[in-house]
Amino acid sequence: MPKLKTSRAAAKRFKKTGTGKLKRMKAYKSHILTKKATKRKRNLRKATLADSANMKAMKRILPYL
């Protein structure tokens, strides 16, 4: 069985939690911040978990994470 390649783009964006779930940062926080409310920008700072619907695809592109 050959080795599987990890998607380096995904590996830089996701970290595994202690229970095996994937942690990610939220989107929409990079530019055009003047029209976004302070509360909205503050909530975008926090990390969140990747959706369970994507787990099958995520396991394929991150086999060793």
URDATA-V104510 format. One record per residue. D_CENTER is the distance of its C-alpha to the mean C-alpha in Angstrom with 2 decimals. Layout:
BEGIN
D_CENTER, D_CENTER
END
This chain:
BEGIN
28.60, 26.82, 23.72, 20.40, 18.44, 14.83, 12.88, 12.72, 10.51, 7.67, 8.95, 8.70, 5.06, 4.28, 7.28, 9.55, 11.46, 15.22, 15.49, 13.27, 10.35, 6.69, 5.37, 2.75, 5.42, 7.52, 9.32, 13.15, 13.85, 15.18, 18.66, 21.33, 20.90, 24.61, 24.66, 21.77, 23.02, 22.59, 21.32, 18.62, 17.51, 17.71, 15.48, 12.78, 12.83, 11.59, 8.27, 7.71, 7.10, 5.82, 9.26, 11.94, 13.38, 10.89, 11.39, 14.37, 12.86, 9.92, 12.79, 14.74, 12.64, 11.69, 15.15, 15.63, 12.46
END
